[in-house]
Amino acid sequence: MTSSEEIAPNSSVIPGLVPGIQAQHVPERVALDAETVPAMTPGSWQVLVTPEFPMPVRLRKLIGLVLILIWIFVYALFYVALGGHILPNAHWAVKLAYYAIGGLAWILPIMPLIRWMQRPDPET
């Protein structure tokens, strides 16, 4: 494997990443070790996402994809269980309307996440 100087001079490697993958634009003053980030506590991730080290669009899309899949799974289970509980003997047209609305309503809470995923990388 090549050293970090051969891949990208003057860039820093964040410990814990896949060997050989460079994290560019990491300022030298941010040392990501056990003393700087002793444990992942609420808000400690903000050390990793700063104006000097913005989250790349590919990582945002990966995170967004996972969150969307989890949301759809949880939403579908909840919506179907709720429909079975409140509409057990309802007319078929009422059930059709309920599930048609529910089949489209899942996207509304996801729209801010999709906008965040599609935000372009800042120019460097």
N, C-alpha and C positions, 0 to 999 in steps of 0.2 A: 504494500500500500504506500502511496506517496505521502510525503509530509504536507502539513498545512501551508508551508511556504511555497511549495511547488504548485499547489492548486490555486491559491489566491493570496498573493502577498499582501501584507498589511490588513488582513482580516482576522477575526477571532473565531475560535471554535467554542461552541457552548457544550459543556460536558453533558453527556447523556444522549446526545444526538447520534444518529447512525455514523459510524466512522467514515470519513471521506466527504461527508456533506458539510459544506461551509455555511456558517451563519454570517452573512455580510452586514456591514453597517452597524456592528456592535461596538459601541464606544469602549475605549480601554478602561474608563473609570467604572464601568459596571462589571463587577466580578461576580459571576454566578457560581458560588461555591456554598458549602455548608454554613459558612459564617455570614454570608450576605443573605441567603434565603434558607434559614434553618429548617423550615417545614412549610408545606403548601397550606397556608392559612388564607381565609377570605381576604382578597385584595393583594396577596403576594404575587399573583400572576401579572399584576400591573408592572412589575419590574421587567418582565419580558416584553411587554407591548408598550413601547414608548415612541415618541416622534422620531427618535434616533433609530429605532428598530421596529418599524411598522409590521403588522401581520400581513404576510403575502396573500394575494387573492386566492391562490390554490389552497392554502391552509384554511382560509375563511370558508371556501366552498366545501371542503371536507367536513369541517365542524358543522356547517349548516346542513349538509346532507344527513349526517348522523342525527342531528336534532330534529329534522323534518321527519325522518323515518320513525323515531321514537314518538314524536307528536302524533303522527297518523295512527300508529298502533294503539296508543293510549286513548286517543279521541274516538277511534272506531269502536273499541271495547266499551267505552263509557256510553257512547251514543246508542249503540245497539242494546246494551243493558237497560238504559233509560227508556228506550222505545218499547222494549218488551215489558217493562214495568208499568208504564203509563198508558200504553195502547194495546193491552192484550186482546180486547174484544172490539176494537175499533173497525170501522168500515175500511175496505181495501183502499178506497180513494184517500182517506185520511192518512193511512200508513204510507201510501205512495207519496203524498205531499210531504210528510214528515221526513222520510228517507231521502227524498230529492233535495229538500232544503239542507238537511244534514250532510248530504254528499257534496254540497258546494260550500257550506259554511266553514269547513275546516281550514280553508285557505286564508280567511280573514286574519286570524292571529299570526299566521306565518308570513304575511306580507312584509312586516318590518325586518324579519330575518332574511328574506330574499333580497330586499334592498341592501342590507348590510353585506350579504354575500357578493352582490354584483358591484359594490363600490370599487372603483379602479384603484390600483396602487398609486401612491403619491409619487410624483416625479422626483428622482434623486439627482 
